[in-house]
């Protein structure tokens, strides 16, 4: 996964940008899992083993998603 640029401050980010970033990151996460499982199946690797190798990336994505959702919540409730 490419490095995620620093999140901009709440003052510089619009709710629409956050919504778009969240949606794109969720799609990336889903594609990463699906592609990995597909490759694991072709390589005859156990599903649990394939998912375990993905866990660090999934944890990072989930942490970033949570931060974006918190930022979005703070931005929309601060209006």
Beta strands, then each sheet from edge to edge (+ up, - down):
end
